[in-house]
Structures are given as structure tokens and as C-alpha cells.
Amino acid sequence: MEYLAERGQIGSTATSVLDDGNEPRIELSLLGAFGLHIDRRPIDLPGAAQRVLAFLALEDRPVRRERLAASLWTDFPEERAGANLRAAL
């Protein structure tokens, strides 16, 4: 994210843009309404998948599945949180 901020690609809408010319253009907005666009086409994701993607986008390192599930489904036992994560993916 720091790289994108330096290039002026993160603005007040908190949109992260990855574009090297060869890969699809991916835009992820996390402030306000969730927004995911690939090559300028909106991608519709269920709420649980949005939360997973947002969490992973904000992390600066890989995240273990157990930590991800426990962080997103804090009111559920570990087994149920893991099942929720599997369903979201």
C-alpha cells in the first residue's frame, strides 16, 4: 500500500489500484461501500467474502486460516469459524 500511496494511486476514496500493463486492473475500495472492480467491471461478492478480502488486503503479510477465521467470526467457536471461512471462500 505504501508503494501505491507514493505513486498517488491511493486517494481519499482509499482505492488500491494494481496495474502493470499485463495483468488485469484490480481496484478495491474499502472506505464507504465495499467495491471491487476488475478491468473496470464491478465484481459482486457476498458479505462474508467481502470481509475476507478486506481483511487480507489490509494485512502486510500472509495470514493463517485459523487467525483469519478467529478474527472475522469472533463470536463463534473455532470449528464453526473455520466452517464459515470455508463457506466464504
Buried (B, 14 or more C-beta within 10 A) or exposed (E): EEEEEEEEBBEEEEBBBEEEEEEEBBBBBBEEEBBBBEEEEEBEBEEBBBBBBBBEEEEEEEEEEEEBBBBBBEEBEEEEBBBBBEEBE
